[in-house]
């Protein structure tokens, strides 16, 4: 169903490709336009959660995301937002995000005309993409902050300055396809879609409920990689804390996830993407 490289789209639809940027970062290209979701490439080490200030890796960002027209930000933690100001300034892209996201963008000197506040229930037309903003809920994570953005921030910021506010998922509809980006910890409200981008969690019942609700033809696991591991090194799965206990930790098991999907929804394809590799979505349309 999925191929890398040349497009095989039906003639009535423009070519559609995606790249996984690591973590929850996604890039979609269609009809000469680029839409990015939560693009994040800098990947500071774990200890930076508590010590020091961190600047985005300007050269890395410019190399891997040289153009962009629209940016969606699901929430304002650093691993979703930190690199967005650089991308917006480099490309002129408009950014869509929560109240906290917009406050952090302004603190990082993104122009007001490039910022638009969005909330669950909003419907956006972004060139060739129609986007429905959906409510989601973030799970607990050690070292990550919640609350309101401070008013006296000056970059470079501390990672804990990127505080969680509203959290959204997105149903993205280029011509002829429904793409659901869903990494929330609950499944209620997940709509039907052709392609589902999801967290490959081992939480009992989660995959069953989400796949039953969405009924995708293709599942793409995201947010399974170690976000503290530099992009210059081979990507590796992160450690997932079992839902019922404290350590020992275990790494995300992608083969087990594929088996789980096949058991719940036989015939559904699972694509474990390579970071920064383009994939053609034309054969799903």
Secondary structure as UniProt FT lines:
FT   TURN            11..12
FT   STRAND          16..22
FT   TURN            23..24
FT   STRAND          25..30
FT   TURN            31..32
FT   STRAND          33..37
FT   HELIX           46..49
FT   HELIX           58..64
FT   STRAND          70..72
FT   HELIX           78..81
FT   TURN            82..83
FT   HELIX           84..91
FT   STRAND          94..97
FT   HELIX           99..107
FT   TURN            108..109
FT   HELIX           112..114
FT   STRAND          115..117
FT   TURN            120..121
FT   STRAND          123..126
FT   TURN            127..128
FT   STRAND          129..135
FT   TURN            142..143
FT   TURN            151..152
FT   HELIX           159..161
FT   STRAND          168..173
FT   TURN            175..176
FT   STRAND          179..182
FT   TURN            188..189
FT   STRAND          195..199
FT   TURN            204..205
FT   HELIX           206..214
FT   STRAND          218..222
FT   TURN            227..228
FT   TURN            231..232
FT   STRAND          239..240
FT   TURN            243..244
FT   STRAND          250..251
FT   HELIX           254..264
FT   TURN            266..267
FT   STRAND          269..271
FT   STRAND          278..280
FT   HELIX           282..284
//
